Amino acid sequence: MHNFKIALLVLLGGAIGSLSRYYLSEACYVHWGRHFPSGTLCVNLIGAFVMGVLWSKFSSHLTVRAFWMIGMLGGFTTFSTFSLDALLLLQHDRMIASIIYILASTLGSMIMVYLGYKIC
């Protein structure tokens, strides 16, 4: 029964995370436009920050990790979409934009994880 509870927490968190990703991404695109993958970048940076906060406080709590870190943030963050966005920028001969996007996403996410961890 314990595994079922954990699986249910991951499932529920993933559904909420996926919907949250959709709405936040759309809000970013409305605000900044679709000429740059700002929605994916916002989601990844926020997700990285929250991951750092949660890891610093709840790394040993299986139910918190299952719902928030595996489910919610797993459904929320979009690294596969990040990879596709970077490739699409390259395919549209936007190499500088692609490089900026890759660096901002990877370095920004690492900084946000660290900041999230350190503030707690």
Secondary structure, DSSP 4 states (H G I P E B T S, - for coil): -HHHHHHHHHHHHHHHHHHHHHHHHHHHHHHH-SSS-HHHHHHHHHHHHHHHHHHHHHTT-HHHIIIIIIIIHHHH--HHHHHHHHHHHHHTT-HHHHHHHHHHHHHHHHHHHHHHHHT-
